[in-house]
Each structure stands twice: as C-alpha cells, then as structure tokens.
Amino acid sequence: MAVTFTWSDAEAVTAGGAGGAGEVSRNLVTLAKSALGYLNIDNASADCDAAGDSRDDYLEAVQWCNMAAQMIARRGPWPWLKVVRASLTLSDGTYTSNLADDFVHLYVKPWYEGANRRMDEVTLEKIGRLRSGSTNEGMPQCFAMTYDGTNMRHAIHFWPNASGDQTVYYAYYSTIPAITAHATDCDEDTGIFAIPGPLHYILEYGAIAHAERYGQRNWKGGAWQTFETELEKVWIKQQTASPNRRMALQSHWGTRDRLTELHDESDLEVTHT
C-alpha cells in the first residue's frame, strides 16, 4: 500500500511533551513516532513500552532519529555547535593521528604551547611531497586533514615527523550527543536534541527520511531527497548571509547570546608571526 505523508512546516507543528501550539521543538518520542507513522505503523496505539515488535520498531526509530541529528550536526561548523579545546601527543617519529570521535570541523588550527604561530593547513598531496624530501623530523610546521567515511573518523597528518614526544593543541566544533531510549517507558523520552528549535522541522524530515531509507529500503526516495534539499538550503542560507543577517539567524536559532561564550578565543589565543 502506498504511504503518504504531508510535510509540516516549522510553525504548524505542535511539539510533544510540554510543547504547545506553534512550538517548533520536537522531542525524541515525537520524532520517533513521526518516523513510524511514515512507515504506516500505528504509532498512536503501539505499546512501545512492552517487549515485542512494537518496542523493536520504536527502538529502531530512535536510531534513525539519532542518525538524522548527527547528519545535520556534522554538515559543517554550525554556529550553535559547542567548541572544544583538545590536545594530542605525538610520539617520536609520529606524523599522523586520529582526532576526537565528536570532531566536526576545526575551529582553531593546531599550535604548540609556548609557540608563536599556528601551523599552516595544506593538502595531503603536499604533505606527501614534503615527506619525500630530506628533512622529515623536527617540530611539525604544517598539517592536512582527511576523513575516513567507513569508520567515520577524521585524521590529521603533520610534516615533518615529531622529533621527540610533542603535545599539539587544537580547538574544534563538536557534534551533539546522542539520545538513548528510556529503558521501560517511551513516554519518558522527552529529551530534545541539541539543535536549535527553528531547525527541528529539518530534524523531523531527517527522521522520516531515515525511516524511508532503512525501513523501506528505499535509498533514493522522495523523503530522503526532501531532507537533503532542505538541509542544504538552510546551510547555504547561513553560510552566504551578510553579517547582520547571520546575526539575525543566530538570534532566531536561540544561539546568539551564547556565541560570545562559545567562540571567545581568549583561552585559545596564540600569537601570530
């Protein structure tokens, strides 16, 4: 039987939990039931607290919601993502290292404590050319980033190799945490993903799109195309906005007030040469 679904816009949706008419945020159980509804599963009467198929369907939908949230958060350096300062230790002769699991995008290029410059970012091809030269040990001067799509990990490659153990510092945009289903009562799943409420309509698109892709095994369906299109539209909108317009968007997303706190480089600063 054909499944139909009417897309909701942000202003028309009533959120689950404490949300009222016009509220834009969607909690976990609301998103999961939207995904199940798209698959024509009776999400209104399904007892997702009991063992059996209903519970299994709900838990699978929770996974789709988390996948959608990660896909949105990892699209790039959104201004509402948390900024984290981190470090990695390069042992003698090391030139590559995996980055943190929650890494999305660099915020501050790598530097050494007490050094007077940040490293230059280059291509991996240039790193290879430099490594073919005669000087391959010392204090790393440049770096390149790579991404392993299979293992979903970012890695960083340096030149030259570290000479002795060296600690490198960097700052990055961190992805949002996952939300786990309640052990016994899905009505308790009122947690909300750390994505601004005005973007939750895209999060709902994403939950439904993942239901289509993994529940129906329809890898190029209309729901997935809609999700990708809407996500790209809002991403381009904030990327190409003027400074004043970008500030307005951030205010609309509820992130403007904390941008100064999150993006204050006072504890990240190193002196440029």
C-alpha positions as CSV (number, residue, x, y, z in Angstrom):
1,M,0.0,0.0,0.0
2,A,1.3,3.4,-0.9
3,V,2.4,5.5,2.1
4,T,1.7,9.2,2.0
5,F,3.0,11.9,4.3
6,T,2.3,15.6,4.5
7,W,5.4,17.6,5.3
8,S,4.8,20.1,8.2
9,D,6.5,23.5,8.3
10,A,8.1,24.7,11.5
11,E,5.3,27.0,12.6
12,A,2.5,24.4,12.1
13,V,3.8,21.6,14.3
14,T,2.8,21.0,17.9
15,A,5.7,19.5,19.8
16,G,5.4,16.5,22.1
17,G,5.9,16.8,25.8
18,A,5.4,20.3,27.2
19,G,5.2,21.9,23.7
20,G,2.2,23.9,22.8
21,A,0.7,25.1,19.5
22,G,3.3,26.8,17.4
23,E,6.2,25.3,19.4
24,V,8.9,24.2,17.0
25,S,11.0,21.8,19.1
26,R,10.4,18.0,18.7
27,N,11.4,15.7,21.4
28,L,12.7,12.1,20.9
29,V,9.3,10.3,21.2
30,T,7.7,12.8,18.8
31,L,10.4,12.3,16.2
32,A,10.3,8.5,16.5
33,K,6.6,8.3,16.1
34,S,6.7,10.6,13.1
35,A,9.2,8.1,11.5
36,L,7.0,5.1,12.4
37,G,3.9,6.9,11.0
38,Y,5.7,7.4,7.7
39,L,6.1,3.6,7.6
40,N,2.3,3.3,8.2
41,I,2.9,1.8,11.6
42,D,0.1,2.7,14.0
43,N,2.2,4.8,16.3
44,A,-0.7,6.2,18.2
45,S,-1.8,2.8,19.7
46,A,1.5,1.0,19.5
47,D,2.7,0.0,23.0
48,C,6.4,0.9,22.7
49,D,6.9,0.2,26.4
50,A,6.3,-3.6,26.0
51,A,8.5,-6.2,24.7
52,G,8.0,-7.5,21.2
53,D,7.6,-6.0,17.7
54,S,6.2,-2.6,18.8
55,R,9.2,-2.0,21.1
56,D,11.6,-3.1,18.5
57,D,10.1,-0.8,15.9
58,Y,10.3,2.1,18.4
59,L,14.0,1.4,19.2
60,E,14.8,1.3,15.5
61,A,13.1,4.6,15.0
62,V,15.2,6.1,17.9
63,Q,18.3,5.0,16.0
64,W,17.0,6.8,12.8
65,C,16.4,10.0,14.8
66,N,19.9,9.9,16.2
67,M,21.3,9.3,12.7
68,A,19.4,12.3,11.3
69,A,20.6,14.5,14.2
70,Q,24.2,13.5,13.5
71,M,23.8,14.1,9.8
72,I,22.6,17.7,10.4
73,A,25.2,18.5,13.1
74,R,28.1,17.1,11.0
75,R,27.1,19.1,7.9
76,G,29.7,21.7,8.9
77,P,30.7,24.3,11.5
78,W,27.3,25.5,12.6
79,P,27.5,28.5,14.9
80,W,25.4,26.6,17.5
81,L,27.9,23.7,17.9
82,K,30.0,23.5,21.0
83,V,33.7,24.5,20.7
84,V,36.1,22.2,22.5
85,R,39.8,22.7,23.2
86,A,41.8,19.4,22.9
87,S,45.3,18.1,22.6
88,L,47.1,15.1,21.2
89,T,50.6,13.8,21.9
90,L,52.9,12.9,19.0
91,S,55.5,10.4,20.0
92,D,58.9,10.4,18.4
93,G,58.6,9.9,14.7
94,T,54.8,10.2,14.6
95,Y,53.2,12.1,11.8
96,T,49.5,11.2,11.8
97,S,46.8,10.8,14.5
98,N,43.1,10.3,14.7
99,L,41.0,13.2,16.0
100,A,38.3,13.1,18.7
101,D,35.2,11.0,17.8
102,D,32.9,14.0,18.1
103,F,35.1,16.2,15.8
104,V,33.1,18.1,13.1
105,H,35.4,20.9,11.9
106,L,38.5,22.8,13.1
107,Y,37.9,26.0,15.0
108,V,41.5,26.9,15.7
109,K,44.4,25.4,13.8
110,P,46.9,23.3,15.7
111,W,49.6,25.0,17.8
112,Y,52.2,24.2,20.5
113,E,52.1,25.6,24.0
114,G,54.5,28.5,24.1
115,A,54.9,28.6,20.3
116,N,54.4,31.8,18.5
117,R,52.5,30.6,15.5
118,R,49.7,28.2,14.4
119,M,50.5,25.6,11.8
120,D,49.6,26.1,8.1
121,E,47.0,23.8,6.6
122,V,48.0,22.2,3.3
123,T,46.8,19.3,1.1
124,L,47.7,15.7,1.8
125,E,49.4,15.7,-1.6
126,K,51.7,18.5,-0.4
127,I,52.5,16.6,2.8
128,G,53.5,13.6,0.6
129,R,55.8,15.8,-1.5
130,L,57.4,17.3,1.6
131,R,57.9,13.9,3.1
132,S,59.8,12.8,0.0
133,G,62.5,15.4,0.8
134,S,65.5,15.1,3.1
135,T,64.1,16.8,6.2
136,N,61.4,14.6,7.9
137,E,61.9,15.2,11.6
138,G,61.5,18.3,13.8
139,M,58.7,20.4,15.1
140,P,55.7,19.9,12.7
141,Q,55.1,23.1,10.6
142,C,52.0,22.2,8.6
143,F,49.2,19.7,8.6
144,A,46.5,18.2,6.4
145,M,43.1,16.8,7.3
146,T,41.5,13.5,6.0
147,Y,38.2,11.8,6.6
148,D,37.6,8.0,6.7
149,G,34.0,7.6,5.6
150,T,33.9,3.9,6.5
151,N,34.9,4.4,10.1
152,M,33.6,7.9,10.3
153,R,36.8,9.3,11.7
154,H,38.8,12.4,11.0
155,A,42.6,12.2,11.0
156,I,45.3,14.8,10.9
157,H,48.7,14.4,9.2
158,F,51.8,16.5,10.0
159,W,55.1,17.4,8.4
160,P,57.8,17.0,9.5
161,N,57.6,14.0,11.8
162,A,57.7,14.8,15.5
163,S,61.2,14.8,16.9
164,G,60.7,13.5,20.4
165,D,57.3,13.5,22.2
166,Q,55.4,16.7,21.4
167,T,52.0,17.9,22.5
168,V,49.8,19.7,19.9
169,Y,46.7,21.7,20.9
170,Y,43.7,22.5,18.7
171,A,40.1,23.6,19.1
172,Y,37.2,22.1,17.1
173,Y,33.4,22.2,16.7
174,S,32.0,19.2,18.5
175,T,28.9,17.3,17.3
176,I,25.8,16.9,19.5
177,P,25.3,14.0,21.9
178,A,23.0,11.1,21.1
179,I,19.8,10.5,23.0
180,T,19.1,7.0,24.3
181,A,15.6,5.5,24.6
182,H,14.1,5.1,28.0
183,A,14.6,1.6,29.3
184,T,10.9,0.9,30.0
185,D,8.7,3.9,29.1
186,C,9.0,5.7,25.8
187,D,6.6,8.4,27.0
188,E,9.6,9.5,29.2
189,D,11.6,10.1,26.0
190,T,11.1,13.9,26.2
191,G,14.8,14.7,25.6
192,I,15.5,17.2,22.8
193,F,18.4,17.1,20.5
194,A,20.9,20.0,20.9
195,I,19.8,21.5,17.6
196,P,18.0,24.9,17.7
197,G,14.3,24.6,17.7
198,P,13.7,26.5,14.5
199,L,15.7,23.8,12.7
200,H,13.7,20.9,14.2
201,Y,11.4,20.7,11.1
202,I,14.6,19.6,9.2
203,L,15.3,17.1,12.0
204,E,11.8,15.7,11.5
205,Y,12.4,15.5,7.8
206,G,15.6,13.6,8.6
207,A,13.9,11.1,10.9
208,I,11.3,10.3,8.3
209,A,14.0,10.1,5.5
210,H,16.0,7.6,7.5
211,A,12.8,5.6,8.1
212,E,12.3,5.6,4.3
213,R,15.9,4.6,3.7
214,Y,16.3,1.9,6.3
215,G,12.7,0.9,7.0
216,Q,11.5,0.7,3.3
217,R,15.0,0.1,1.8
218,N,14.2,3.0,-0.5
219,W,17.6,4.6,-0.9
220,K,16.6,7.4,-3.3
221,G,13.1,8.1,-2.2
222,G,11.3,11.4,-2.0
223,A,11.6,11.8,1.7
224,W,15.4,11.5,1.6
225,Q,15.6,14.0,-1.3
226,T,13.4,16.4,0.6
227,F,15.6,16.1,3.7
228,E,18.8,16.7,1.8
229,T,17.4,19.6,-0.1
230,E,16.0,21.4,3.0
231,L,19.2,20.8,4.9
232,E,21.3,22.2,2.1
233,K,19.0,25.2,1.8
234,V,19.4,26.2,5.4
235,W,23.1,25.5,5.4
236,I,23.7,27.7,2.3
237,K,21.4,30.4,3.8
238,Q,23.5,30.8,6.9
239,Q,26.8,30.5,5.0
240,T,26.0,33.2,2.5
241,A,24.2,35.6,4.8
242,S,25.5,39.0,5.4
243,P,26.9,39.6,8.9
244,N,23.7,41.3,10.1
245,R,21.6,38.6,8.6
246,R,23.7,35.9,10.1
247,M,23.4,37.6,13.5
248,A,19.6,37.6,13.0
249,L,19.6,33.9,12.1
250,Q,21.6,33.1,15.2
251,S,19.2,35.1,17.3
252,H,16.3,33.2,15.7
253,W,18.1,29.9,16.4
254,G,18.5,30.9,20.1
255,T,22.3,30.8,19.9
256,R,23.3,34.5,19.6
257,D,23.5,35.1,23.4
258,R,26.0,32.2,23.9
259,L,28.1,32.8,20.8
260,T,30.5,35.1,22.7
261,E,31.0,32.5,25.4
262,L,31.5,29.6,23.0
263,H,33.6,31.4,20.5
264,D,35.7,33.6,22.8
265,E,39.3,32.8,21.8
266,S,40.7,34.3,24.9
267,D,41.9,31.0,26.2
268,L,42.8,29.7,22.7
269,E,44.9,32.6,21.5
270,V,48.5,32.1,20.4
271,T,50.5,35.0,18.9
272,H,50.7,35.2,15.1
273,T,54.1,35.9,13.5
